[in-house]
Amino acid sequence: MAANGKRVKITLACTECKQRNYNTMKNKQNTPDRLEMNKYCRFCRKHTLHRESK
């Protein structure tokens, strides 16, 4: 069996409409702060800033 890694599942939410659009994984050891990415939001129909949410 594989050992427990440092990677955890996170959800990215749009900062404009607050919809949770993307699921991804991150390494908490390398990026301890909240992740921010520019991604496409299908509800806003444009590229917006997405932040890590709980």
Secondary structure, 3 states (H helix, E strand, C coil): CCCCCCEEEEEEEECCCCCEEEEEEEECCCCCCCCEEEEEECCCCEEEEEEEEC
